[in-house]
């Protein structure tokens, strides 16, 4: 089995662990929880990044993260039924923009048009 040296990027086809990962997290009622994402086909996936720079480029500089080894991330997400691990995803949906005020609802309708029976 090949060894990954610190700072190297794993190839997607490599079957060995990627080393310590930067895992995006979100605050929860009992501390932080790993964020679970969806693949383009809708499957749930855990996500890990091989560098802080890659995480920030994809999810933004304000994204909280923790360092976890691949086996620890898989063990953490397996009870949730998440069996897929995506490393260094590059394509994400754009962040939602600010919510604008909705258009005002139309006023009440005056007498509707008469309906004629045929």
Buried (B, 14 or more C-beta within 10 A) or exposed (E): EEEBEEEEBBEEEEEEBBBBBBBBBEEEEEEBEBBBBEEEEEEBBBBBBBEEEBBBEBBEEEBEBEEBBBEBBBEBBEEEEBEBBBBBBEEEEEEEEEEEEEEEEEEEEEEEEEEEEE
